[in-house]
Amino acid sequence: MLLLVKSINMKRVLPLLILVGLAFAGCSKKDQVTPTSSQPQVNEQKATASFQISNQLSDGKILEGNILDVVNTSKNAVSYEWNFGNGTISHLSSPSDISYVPCGGRYTITLKAFDAKGNVSVSSGSYEIMCRGRNVNGKHVHDPHLYPVIHISGAALQPYQGLN
């Protein structure tokens, strides 16, 4: 045992032990990095989905063929997914060129808003598509001559014949 101790040169080991000790002494779980202006800060607030259709005829009623005025009032969202209930999906913040033809149906519009961490908030509303036309014997019927349906492209759409 004495021979082993003599073979270890204490002059070389002592500085190595001091360096290892200093390295461990500098580590602490309490050390935290505080963000600086050059570091991006992630929004910690969760997304809240909400929207309005500002050109409704009345609450929950949309006129056939009208381009919807969709107003996204969501908070803290970084991405969106719209489902208009008619096969139309959009990932825009406020989609345009959305309309419903023919009249007489009811559609649910759903908005999903995602925050920076991937959390999702959902808002939806049900809307009845009202016919352009006139009142005949207490029933609102489609009359393409009274209010023609014009698509945003300028092309006249064929009238729906199912309600006559």
C-alpha positions as a Python dict, from the first residue, in 0.01 Angstrom:
ca = {
    (1, 'M'): (0, 0, 0),
    (2, 'L'): (283, 234, 83),
    (3, 'L'): (437, 158, -254),
    (4, 'L'): (112, 264, -428),
    (5, 'V'): (104, 596, -243),
    (6, 'K'): (467, 665, -333),
    (7, 'S'): (396, 604, -703),
    (8, 'I'): (126, 873, -710),
    (9, 'N'): (282, 1211, -751),
    (10, 'M'): (81, 1441, -522),
    (11, 'K'): (206, 1749, -707),
    (12, 'R'): (19, 1637, -1017),
    (13, 'V'): (-299, 1514, -850),
    (14, 'L'): (-366, 1812, -625),
    (15, 'P'): (-419, 2069, -906),
    (16, 'L'): (-647, 1822, -1088),
    (17, 'L'): (-863, 1775, -775),
    (18, 'I'): (-890, 2152, -730),
    (19, 'L'): (-1011, 2201, -1091),
    (20, 'V'): (-1272, 1925, -1058),
    (21, 'G'): (-1396, 2076, -731),
    (22, 'L'): (-1431, 2423, -884),
    (23, 'A'): (-1621, 2285, -1182),
    (24, 'F'): (-1882, 2120, -957),
    (25, 'A'): (-1902, 2420, -725),
    (26, 'G'): (-2006, 2644, -1016),
    (27, 'C'): (-2315, 2433, -1097),
    (28, 'S'): (-2643, 2510, -928),
    (29, 'K'): (-3007, 2419, -989),
    (30, 'K'): (-3104, 2773, -894),
    (31, 'D'): (-2926, 2917, -1198),
    (32, 'Q'): (-3184, 3042, -1445),
    (33, 'V'): (-3140, 3216, -1776),
    (34, 'T'): (-3339, 3536, -1796),
    (35, 'P'): (-3461, 3627, -2146),
    (36, 'T'): (-3291, 3918, -2315),
    (37, 'S'): (-3424, 4123, -2600),
    (38, 'S'): (-3241, 3899, -2849),
    (39, 'Q'): (-3416, 3584, -2722),
    (40, 'P'): (-3768, 3519, -2858),
    (41, 'Q'): (-4033, 3501, -2591),
    (42, 'V'): (-4314, 3249, -2631),
    (43, 'N'): (-4663, 3380, -2555),
    (44, 'E'): (-4770, 3189, -2246),
    (45, 'Q'): (-5139, 3275, -2285),
    (46, 'K'): (-5371, 3015, -2434),
    (47, 'A'): (-5560, 3087, -2754),
    (48, 'T'): (-5926, 3181, -2737),
    (49, 'A'): (-6123, 3121, -3058),
    (50, 'S'): (-6407, 3354, -3152),
    (51, 'F'): (-6555, 3500, -3470),
    (52, 'Q'): (-6844, 3700, -3609),
    (53, 'I'): (-7028, 3706, -3940),
    (54, 'S'): (-7086, 4079, -3971),
    (55, 'N'): (-7328, 4071, -4267),
    (56, 'Q'): (-7597, 3837, -4131),
    (57, 'L'): (-7960, 3914, -4213),
    (58, 'S'): (-8039, 3857, -3848),
    (59, 'D'): (-7893, 3642, -3574),
    (60, 'G'): (-7800, 3306, -3729),
    (61, 'K'): (-7940, 3386, -4075),
    (62, 'I'): (-7728, 3436, -4388),
    (63, 'L'): (-7861, 3540, -4729),
    (64, 'E'): (-7809, 3286, -5009),
    (65, 'G'): (-7514, 3372, -5235),
    (66, 'N'): (-7380, 3659, -5024),
    (67, 'I'): (-7004, 3659, -4971),
    (68, 'L'): (-6961, 3628, -4594),
    (69, 'D'): (-6785, 3904, -4405),
    (70, 'V'): (-6591, 3682, -4161),
    (71, 'V'): (-6435, 3870, -3868),
    (72, 'N'): (-6186, 3667, -3662),
    (73, 'T'): (-6187, 3800, -3304),
    (74, 'S'): (-5965, 3524, -3159),
    (75, 'K'): (-5697, 3609, -2904),
    (76, 'N'): (-5340, 3475, -2862),
    (77, 'A'): (-5358, 3244, -3165),
    (78, 'V'): (-5077, 3175, -3410),
    (79, 'S'): (-5270, 2957, -3657),
    (80, 'Y'): (-5630, 2881, -3752),
    (81, 'E'): (-5849, 2614, -3907),
    (82, 'W'): (-6193, 2703, -4039),
    (83, 'N'): (-6457, 2447, -4137),
    (84, 'F'): (-6759, 2602, -4307),
    (85, 'G'): (-6972, 2286, -4294),
    (86, 'N'): (-7004, 2267, -4672),
    (87, 'G'): (-6670, 2105, -4750),
    (88, 'T'): (-6477, 2433, -4745),
    (89, 'I'): (-6171, 2439, -4516),
    (90, 'S'): (-5940, 2740, -4470),
    (91, 'H'): (-5627, 2815, -4267),
    (92, 'L'): (-5642, 3191, -4320),
    (93, 'S'): (-5698, 3425, -4029),
    (94, 'S'): (-6011, 3575, -4189),
    (95, 'P'): (-6119, 3386, -4502),
    (96, 'S'): (-6292, 3560, -4789),
    (97, 'D'): (-6496, 3439, -5089),
    (98, 'I'): (-6715, 3214, -4872),
    (99, 'S'): (-7081, 3187, -4969),
    (100, 'Y'): (-7364, 2934, -4954),
    (101, 'V'): (-7583, 2824, -5243),
    (102, 'P'): (-7852, 2690, -5253),
    (103, 'C'): (-8071, 2827, -4982),
    (104, 'G'): (-8273, 2629, -4734),
    (105, 'G'): (-7990, 2454, -4552),
    (106, 'R'): (-7832, 2496, -4212),
    (107, 'Y'): (-7455, 2492, -4174),
    (108, 'T'): (-7223, 2493, -3874),
    (109, 'I'): (-6916, 2714, -3906),
    (110, 'T'): (-6631, 2601, -3678),
    (111, 'L'): (-6310, 2790, -3600),
    (112, 'K'): (-6013, 2624, -3429),
    (113, 'A'): (-5748, 2864, -3296),
    (114, 'F'): (-5407, 2727, -3200),
    (115, 'D'): (-5158, 2895, -2965),
    (116, 'A'): (-4777, 2876, -2982),
    (117, 'K'): (-4771, 2557, -2771),
    (118, 'G'): (-5027, 2376, -2989),
    (119, 'N'): (-5323, 2415, -2751),
    (120, 'V'): (-5652, 2450, -2936),
    (121, 'S'): (-5965, 2653, -2866),
    (122, 'V'): (-6287, 2595, -3063),
    (123, 'S'): (-6575, 2828, -3146),
    (124, 'S'): (-6872, 2741, -3367),
    (125, 'G'): (-7206, 2876, -3477),
    (126, 'S'): (-7503, 2741, -3670),
    (127, 'Y'): (-7639, 2945, -3959),
    (128, 'E'): (-7953, 2908, -4170),
    (129, 'I'): (-7920, 3002, -4537),
    (130, 'M'): (-8214, 3222, -4633),
    (131, 'C'): (-8347, 3228, -4990),
    (132, 'R'): (-8331, 3536, -5207),
    (133, 'G'): (-8682, 3577, -5328),
    (134, 'R'): (-9032, 3661, -5230),
    (135, 'N'): (-9299, 3552, -4991),
    (136, 'V'): (-9566, 3332, -5154),
    (137, 'N'): (-9851, 3213, -4933),
    (138, 'G'): (-9638, 3260, -4622),
    (139, 'K'): (-9341, 3073, -4767),
    (140, 'H'): (-9015, 3240, -4869),
    (141, 'V'): (-8936, 3108, -5219),
    (142, 'H'): (-8640, 3154, -5448),
    (143, 'D'): (-8689, 3413, -5723),
    (144, 'P'): (-8369, 3458, -5928),
    (145, 'H'): (-8517, 3752, -6115),
    (146, 'L'): (-8588, 3953, -5802),
    (147, 'Y'): (-8242, 3910, -5646),
    (148, 'P'): (-8004, 3738, -5888),
    (149, 'V'): (-7720, 3545, -5726),
    (150, 'I'): (-7389, 3673, -5860),
    (151, 'H'): (-7065, 3497, -5768),
    (152, 'I'): (-6759, 3708, -5684),
    (153, 'S'): (-6617, 3611, -6026),
    (154, 'G'): (-6906, 3800, -6186),
    (155, 'A'): (-7076, 3486, -6322),
    (156, 'A'): (-7448, 3448, -6255),
    (157, 'L'): (-7524, 3125, -6068),
    (158, 'Q'): (-7807, 2898, -6175),
    (159, 'P'): (-8113, 2931, -5951),
    (160, 'Y'): (-8200, 2645, -5721),
    (161, 'Q'): (-8517, 2480, -5851),
    (162, 'G'): (-8595, 2261, -5549),
    (163, 'L'): (-8813, 2514, -5366),
    (164, 'N'): (-9052, 2611, -5649),
}
